[in-house]
Amino acid sequence: MKNYIDNLNGLHIKYIIINFIISLSGFITTFFVGKIISDYKVNMYLSVVMMMIILVLFLMGKKRYQSQLLKIRDYPMGKRLNAHHLLNKKHLNSYTIMNGFAILFLILSNNYLYLFFSVLFLILILLNRSSKFKLKIELNLSEKELENLSQPVIEKGKK
């Protein structure tokens, strides 16, 4: 049986694998296909627009995550954990979407700066791994509540 933190870390591992596969497939595609948009001027303007899109999505996602965390701090414990799990999943999904955009832009422009963005999103997912300390800060948990999180989750139908 797993505890809450192990469940969250399992979710992180899933998203790490997904994003690694997306990044690797985009790199391999770029290596074999080459530039799709070959006009230098169009490529330059498109690169600036694409980088702005990625940065805006990143900043909006970060701000929204923080505001949602503040909202769920006042929920009862069970609802707080469910809301946090869902919020964490949305947060990881946003990194995956931004990684997908970065890889798409890498394939279109053959600009390896997008591969850097892709690796950056993979690192951000790695850094967002759940721990007792992180949950205590994010969810404003007491020591007793934190101890309860370390207990294994009882599955339905088992005692």
Secondary structure, DSSP 8 states (H G I E B T S, - for coil): ---HHHHHHHHHHHHHHHHHHHHHHHHHHHHHH--S---HHHHHHHHHHHHHHHHHHHHHHHHHHHHHHHHHTTS-HHHHHHHHHHHHHHHHHHHHHHHHHHHHHHHHH--THHHHHHHHHHHHHHHT---HHHHHHHHT--HHHHHHHTS----TT--
